Amino acid sequence: MHLWLAVFLIGVMGLILGLLGGGGSMLAVPILVYVLGVEAHAAIVLALILVGGTALVGTLLCQKHCHVAWKEGLLFVAFGAPLNFLGAQVSRHVSAGLLLLLFGVLMLFSGTAMLFRRSDRKDLVGRRSIWPVIVSGAAVGFLAGFLGIGGGFLIVPSLVLFLGLPMTSATGTSLLVITANSAVALFGHRHDLNVGWVLLLELVPPALVAAYLGVRLTRKLSARLLRKIFGVVVILLGVFIIANNAAALYKH
Protein backbone atom coordinates (compact mmCIF):
# COMPACT_ATOMS: atom_id res chain seq x y z
CA MET A 1 0.00 0.00 0.00
CA HIS A 2 2.80 2.40 0.89
CA LEU A 3 4.56 1.69 -2.39
CA TRP A 4 1.45 2.47 -4.46
CA LEU A 5 0.92 5.68 -2.48
CA ALA A 6 4.56 6.62 -3.09
CA VAL A 7 4.19 5.88 -6.82
CA PHE A 8 1.16 8.19 -6.98
CA LEU A 9 2.89 10.96 -5.04
CA ILE A 10 6.07 10.65 -7.12
CA GLY A 11 3.84 11.02 -10.17
CA VAL A 12 2.47 14.25 -8.68
CA MET A 13 6.06 15.36 -8.09
CA GLY A 14 6.97 14.69 -11.73
CA LEU A 15 3.89 16.57 -12.94
CA ILE A 16 4.75 19.64 -10.86
CA LEU A 17 8.40 19.48 -11.88
CA GLY A 18 7.51 19.41 -15.56
CA LEU A 19 4.80 22.05 -15.24
CA LEU A 20 6.47 24.58 -12.94
CA GLY A 21 10.17 23.83 -13.32
CA GLY A 22 10.73 23.08 -9.64
CA GLY A 23 9.53 21.49 -6.45
CA GLY A 24 10.76 17.99 -7.23
CA SER A 25 13.02 17.33 -4.27
CA MET A 26 10.76 19.18 -1.86
CA LEU A 27 8.23 16.42 -2.48
CA ALA A 28 10.58 13.54 -3.26
CA VAL A 29 12.51 13.64 0.03
CA PRO A 30 9.43 13.68 2.33
CA ILE A 31 7.79 10.94 0.22
CA LEU A 32 10.86 8.72 0.52
CA VAL A 33 11.28 9.40 4.24
CA TYR A 34 7.72 9.42 5.55
CA VAL A 35 5.86 7.17 3.10
CA LEU A 36 8.55 4.58 2.35
CA GLY A 37 10.61 4.90 5.53
CA VAL A 38 13.92 5.59 3.79
CA GLU A 39 16.69 7.02 6.00
CA ALA A 40 17.20 10.76 5.47
CA HIS A 41 20.68 10.65 3.91
CA ALA A 42 19.73 7.74 1.63
CA ALA A 43 16.55 9.62 0.69
CA ILE A 44 18.62 12.61 -0.40
CA VAL A 45 20.74 10.44 -2.71
CA LEU A 46 17.65 8.75 -4.17
CA ALA A 47 15.96 12.13 -4.63
CA LEU A 48 18.99 13.51 -6.47
CA ILE A 49 18.94 10.59 -8.91
CA LEU A 50 15.17 10.62 -9.31
CA VAL A 51 14.76 14.39 -9.66
CA GLY A 52 17.92 14.88 -11.70
CA GLY A 53 16.93 12.22 -14.22
CA THR A 54 13.38 13.54 -14.47
CA ALA A 55 14.63 17.12 -14.90
CA LEU A 56 16.98 16.00 -17.69
CA VAL A 57 14.10 14.45 -19.61
CA GLY A 58 12.00 17.54 -18.89
CA THR A 59 14.76 19.78 -20.27
CA LEU A 60 14.85 17.88 -23.55
CA LEU A 61 11.05 17.97 -23.78
CA CYS A 62 10.96 21.70 -23.01
CA GLN A 63 13.40 22.34 -25.84
CA LYS A 64 10.67 21.14 -28.19
CA HIS A 65 7.78 23.07 -26.62
CA CYS A 66 9.48 26.21 -25.31
CA HIS A 67 12.87 27.89 -25.47
CA VAL A 68 15.57 26.68 -23.06
CA ALA A 69 18.20 29.38 -22.43
CA TRP A 70 21.22 27.08 -22.42
CA LYS A 71 23.78 29.85 -22.12
CA GLU A 72 22.08 31.56 -19.16
CA GLY A 73 21.33 28.24 -17.48
CA LEU A 74 24.91 27.01 -17.72
CA LEU A 75 26.12 30.39 -16.48
CA PHE A 76 23.86 30.01 -13.44
CA VAL A 77 25.24 26.51 -12.85
CA ALA A 78 28.85 27.69 -13.14
CA PHE A 79 28.39 30.03 -10.18
CA GLY A 80 26.57 27.42 -8.09
CA ALA A 81 28.54 24.25 -8.84
CA PRO A 82 31.51 24.91 -6.48
CA LEU A 83 29.23 25.62 -3.51
CA ASN A 84 27.00 22.73 -4.54
CA PHE A 85 29.89 20.35 -3.91
CA LEU A 86 30.72 22.13 -0.63
CA GLY A 87 27.12 21.82 0.56
CA ALA A 88 27.12 18.08 -0.13
CA GLN A 89 30.31 17.65 1.90
CA VAL A 90 28.96 19.67 4.84
CA SER A 91 25.66 17.74 4.93
CA ARG A 92 27.52 14.50 5.66
CA HIS A 93 28.49 15.91 9.06
CA VAL A 94 24.97 16.99 10.04
CA SER A 95 22.51 14.70 11.82
CA ALA A 96 19.51 13.39 9.90
CA GLY A 97 17.07 15.13 12.27
CA LEU A 98 18.72 18.50 11.88
CA LEU A 99 18.96 18.02 8.12
CA LEU A 100 15.20 17.43 7.87
CA LEU A 101 14.53 20.34 10.23
CA LEU A 102 16.46 22.69 7.96
CA PHE A 103 14.64 21.18 5.00
CA GLY A 104 11.30 22.00 6.63
CA VAL A 105 12.34 25.61 7.26
CA LEU A 106 13.31 25.99 3.62
CA MET A 107 9.93 24.57 2.59
CA LEU A 108 8.15 27.20 4.70
CA PHE A 109 10.07 30.03 3.03
CA SER A 110 9.59 28.60 -0.46
CA GLY A 111 5.88 27.93 0.04
CA THR A 112 5.30 31.44 1.36
CA ALA A 113 7.20 32.95 -1.57
CA MET A 114 5.05 30.96 -3.98
CA LEU A 115 1.82 32.17 -2.39
CA PHE A 116 2.75 35.85 -2.60
CA ARG A 117 4.62 35.74 -5.88
CA ARG A 118 3.07 37.64 -8.80
CA SER A 119 4.48 35.66 -11.70
CA ASP A 120 2.50 37.54 -14.34
CA ARG A 121 4.52 40.67 -13.66
CA LYS A 122 7.95 39.11 -13.82
CA ASP A 123 8.45 38.51 -17.52
CA LEU A 124 10.86 41.39 -17.72
CA VAL A 125 13.58 41.99 -20.26
CA GLY A 126 16.63 44.14 -19.88
CA ARG A 127 20.24 44.17 -18.80
CA ARG A 128 20.74 43.30 -15.16
CA SER A 129 23.76 43.35 -12.90
CA ILE A 130 25.62 40.06 -12.93
CA TRP A 131 26.26 40.14 -9.17
CA PRO A 132 22.73 39.11 -8.13
CA VAL A 133 23.06 36.16 -10.52
CA ILE A 134 26.36 35.17 -8.90
CA VAL A 135 24.90 35.40 -5.39
CA SER A 136 21.65 33.59 -6.23
CA GLY A 137 23.45 30.93 -8.26
CA ALA A 138 25.90 30.29 -5.43
CA ALA A 139 23.13 30.19 -2.79
CA VAL A 140 20.98 27.78 -4.79
CA GLY A 141 24.03 25.63 -5.54
CA PHE A 142 24.92 25.33 -1.85
CA LEU A 143 21.34 24.48 -0.88
CA ALA A 144 21.13 21.88 -3.66
CA GLY A 145 24.17 20.09 -2.29
CA PHE A 146 23.45 20.56 1.42
CA LEU A 147 19.76 19.60 1.38
CA GLY A 148 19.72 17.43 -1.73
CA ILE A 149 17.30 19.73 -3.57
CA GLY A 150 17.16 20.88 -7.15
CA GLY A 151 16.13 24.38 -6.03
CA GLY A 152 13.68 25.02 -8.85
CA PHE A 153 11.47 27.43 -6.94
CA LEU A 154 14.56 29.49 -6.15
CA ILE A 155 15.98 29.16 -9.66
CA VAL A 156 12.91 30.30 -11.61
CA PRO A 157 12.52 33.69 -9.85
CA SER A 158 16.27 34.26 -10.13
CA LEU A 159 16.26 33.61 -13.88
CA VAL A 160 13.27 35.88 -14.41
CA LEU A 161 14.38 38.75 -12.15
CA PHE A 162 18.13 38.79 -12.69
CA LEU A 163 18.44 37.48 -16.26
CA GLY A 164 15.15 38.81 -17.63
CA LEU A 165 13.94 35.46 -19.02
CA PRO A 166 10.24 34.93 -19.79
CA MET A 167 8.44 32.50 -17.49
CA THR A 168 8.13 29.76 -20.11
CA SER A 169 11.83 29.94 -20.85
CA ALA A 170 12.71 30.17 -17.15
CA THR A 171 10.77 26.95 -16.45
CA GLY A 172 12.70 24.94 -19.03
CA THR A 173 16.00 26.56 -18.08
CA SER A 174 15.31 25.76 -14.43
CA LEU A 175 15.05 22.08 -15.34
CA LEU A 176 18.47 22.36 -17.00
CA VAL A 177 19.95 23.91 -13.85
CA ILE A 178 18.28 21.27 -11.65
CA THR A 179 19.81 18.53 -13.81
CA ALA A 180 23.30 20.00 -13.45
CA ASN A 181 22.92 20.77 -9.73
CA SER A 182 21.64 17.26 -9.04
CA ALA A 183 24.57 15.71 -10.93
CA VAL A 184 27.13 17.81 -9.02
CA ALA A 185 25.44 17.15 -5.66
CA LEU A 186 25.28 13.43 -6.46
CA PHE A 187 29.04 13.46 -7.05
CA GLY A 188 29.40 14.99 -3.60
CA HIS A 189 27.33 12.12 -2.18
CA ARG A 190 29.23 9.48 -4.18
CA HIS A 191 30.23 7.67 -0.97
CA ASP A 192 26.56 7.14 -0.09
CA LEU A 193 25.43 5.44 -3.31
CA ASN A 194 24.52 2.19 -1.54
CA VAL A 195 20.80 2.84 -1.96
CA GLY A 196 17.72 0.84 -2.94
CA TRP A 197 18.13 0.59 -6.71
CA VAL A 198 15.07 -1.66 -7.06
CA LEU A 199 12.96 1.01 -5.37
CA LEU A 200 14.44 3.63 -7.65
CA LEU A 201 13.51 1.62 -10.74
CA GLU A 202 9.95 1.38 -9.46
CA LEU A 203 9.67 5.15 -8.97
CA VAL A 204 11.38 6.42 -12.14
CA PRO A 205 8.67 5.46 -14.70
CA PRO A 206 5.77 7.35 -13.04
CA ALA A 207 8.01 10.38 -12.52
CA LEU A 208 9.03 10.48 -16.20
CA VAL A 209 5.50 9.96 -17.53
CA ALA A 210 4.10 12.65 -15.24
CA ALA A 211 6.91 15.07 -16.15
CA TYR A 212 6.08 14.55 -19.83
CA LEU A 213 2.45 15.44 -19.13
CA GLY A 214 3.53 18.47 -17.11
CA VAL A 215 5.68 19.82 -19.93
CA ARG A 216 2.86 19.30 -22.43
CA LEU A 217 0.47 21.17 -20.14
CA THR A 218 2.67 24.25 -19.85
CA ARG A 219 1.12 25.69 -23.02
CA LYS A 220 -2.45 24.68 -22.24
CA LEU A 221 -2.95 25.49 -18.54
CA SER A 222 -2.21 28.49 -16.35
CA ALA A 223 0.22 27.51 -13.62
CA ARG A 224 -0.83 30.37 -11.34
CA LEU A 225 -3.52 28.47 -9.41
CA LEU A 226 -1.44 25.30 -9.30
CA ARG A 227 1.50 27.28 -7.94
CA LYS A 228 -0.64 28.69 -5.13
CA ILE A 229 -2.08 25.28 -4.27
CA PHE A 230 1.40 23.79 -4.26
CA GLY A 231 2.57 26.66 -2.06
CA VAL A 232 -0.01 25.66 0.56
CA VAL A 233 1.04 21.99 0.29
CA VAL A 234 4.71 22.92 0.70
CA ILE A 235 3.94 25.02 3.79
CA LEU A 236 1.88 22.21 5.36
CA LEU A 237 4.64 19.68 4.66
CA GLY A 238 7.21 22.09 6.08
CA VAL A 239 5.20 22.53 9.28
CA PHE A 240 4.84 18.76 9.63
CA ILE A 241 8.55 18.11 9.10
CA ILE A 242 9.59 20.89 11.49
CA ALA A 243 7.19 19.76 14.22
CA ASN A 244 8.21 16.13 13.89
CA ASN A 245 11.97 16.70 13.90
CA ALA A 246 12.02 19.59 16.38
CA ALA A 247 10.31 17.34 18.93
CA ALA A 248 12.82 14.55 18.28
CA LEU A 249 15.79 16.90 18.61
CA TYR A 250 14.35 18.42 21.82
CA LYS A 251 14.18 14.97 23.42
CA HIS A 252 17.87 14.48 22.70
N, C-alpha and C positions, 0 to 999 in steps of 0.2 A: 504493500500500500504506500509506504514512504517513497519507494522508488518511482511509482507512477505519479505521485504528487510532485516529486522533484523533476521528473520529465516535463510535466505540465508547466511548472514554474520556470524551468530553464527555457522552455519555449517562449514564455512571456518575456523573459530576459532578452532572448534573441530578437524578438519582435521590437522591443523598445530600443535595443541597440541599433538595429537597422533603420528604424523610423526616426530616432532622435539623435543618433550619433554618440550615445553615451549611456551610462547607467548599468552597463553589463556587470562589472565586478561588484557594484553595490548590491546587486541582487544575487549574484552567483555565490559570493562568500557566505552570506547568511543561509542560503538554501543548502549549501554543502555542510555547514556546521550544524544548523538547527533541524533540518529535515532529514539529512542522511547521517548525522553524527560524526562527520569527518573532523579530525583535529585541526585547530586553527591554522597552524603553519602549513600542513598538508593541503588544507582548503585553499590557501593563498596560491600555492603552486598549481593546483588543479584549475583554479579560476584564471590564472594567467594563461594557461594552455587553452582552456575553453574559450575565454573571451578574446584572446589574441588571434586564435584561428578563425573565430566567427567574424571578428573585425576585418581580417584579411580578405575573406570572401566578400564581406560587405563593401569593402573598398573597391574591389574589382567590379562588383555589381553597380556601385554608384558611378563608376567611370562611364557606364553605359547610359545611365538615366540622368545624371547631373554631373557638373564639372568638379573634378577633384584637383585642388590646387597643390600639385606635387611639390613645387618649389617652396611654397610657404610652409607646407606641412613638414617637409624635411628640415627646413630651417628651424622650426619650432622644436623638432626632435633633437637637433644638434645642440641646442641650449639645455635641453632637459636630460639627455642621455647620461652625462657624467654624474649628475646628482641622482639619477634613477638607480645607477649601480650602487652609489653610496647608501641610498635609502634601503636597498635590499640587504646590504651588509649590516646596517644598524639594526634592522628588524630581527635579525637572528639572535640578538642579545636582549630582546624584550620579551617578557612573559606573554603567553597566549591571551590571558585575561586583559592585560593592559593593551595589547594590540587590538583586541576587539572593542575595548572601551574607546580608544582613539578613533577606531573605524566608525563607531556610533556617533561620536561628536562630529566627525566629518559629514556623515549622512544628514545630521540635523542642519548644518550650515548649507549643504547642497540643496536639500529639500526646500528650505526657506528661500534660498535664492531663486529656485525654480518657480515658486509660488508668486513671487513679486517681480519676476523678470518680464519686461515688455519686449518680447522678441520681435514684434512687428515694427519696432522703431530702431532696430539695430542693424539693418542692412545698409550700412554706411560705407562710402567709398572716399578715399583720400589718403594722403601720405601721413603716416603716424610715426612717432618716435620709436626707434628700435628697442630702447631700454625697457619699456613695459613688456615687450615680447620676450626679452631675455629673462626678466624676473618671473613672468608667468610661466614660461617654458621650463625654467629651472625648478620652480615650486611644484608644478604638476609632475615633472620628472621625479623629484624626490618622493612625492606622495605615492606615485605609481610603484616605485620600488619598495618603499617602507610599508605600505598598506596592501600591496598587491592589487592595485586598482588601475584601470585604464585611464581614468580621469576625464572622461568625455564631457561631463557637465561642467568641468572647469575649462576644458579645451575649447569648446564651441564659443562661449562668450569671449574668450581671449582672441580667437581668430576673427570674430566679427568686430570687436571693439578696437583691437590693436593693429590688425592687418586689413580691416575694411572688407572682409569677404562677405558675400551674401549668405543668408542662412542655409540655402540648399547646398552651396559649395562648402560651407563650414561643416555641415553634417558629414559629408563624404570625406573631407579632409581630416576631420576628427577621428574617423575610423582608421585612416592611414596612421595618424599619430598614435592611436591606441595600439595598433599592430606593432609598431616599432617600440613603444614603451614596454609593452608586454614581453617582447622578445628580449629586450635589454634586462628587464627585471627578472625574467626567467633565467638568464645567464647568471645573475647574482644569486639566484636560489638553486644553482646547479647541483649543490651538495644535498639538496632535499628532494631529488627527483624520484625517490622510492615511494611512489604514490599508487593509488588504485587505477591502473590502466584500463581494466575491464569496465569499471564505473565510468571512466572518461569516454570510452567508446559507446557506452549506452546513452550518454548525455549529448554528445556532439551532433548526431543527426537532427534531433528536434531543434537545437540551437541554430543550425545552419538553415533549415527549412523556414523557421520563423524569421530569421534575419532576411532571407530572400523576400518574404512577404512584406516585411517592414520597409525594405528599400523600394519595392514596387508601390507601396502605399504613400510614399513621400510626395508623389505628384498628385495623388487623388484625395488625400485627407489633410485637414488642418491639424497640425501637431499641438496647437495651443492648449486645447482642452486636455489632451492626453498628457501634456507636460505638467499641467496643474494637478491632475489626478495622481500622476506618478510622484509629484512633489509631496503630496499628502502621504502616499505609501512610504516614501523614503523617510519622512519625518517619523512616522509611526514605527517603522523598523528601527530607526536610530534610537528612539526612546526605549524600545524593548531591549535592544542590545546594551544600551547604557545601564538601564535598571538591572538587568541580569548580571552583568559583569562588575558593576560597581558594588553590588551586594556581595559578590564572591570575593572581591578584593578587600572589602571592609572586614570580612570574617578572618582574612589572613593577617 
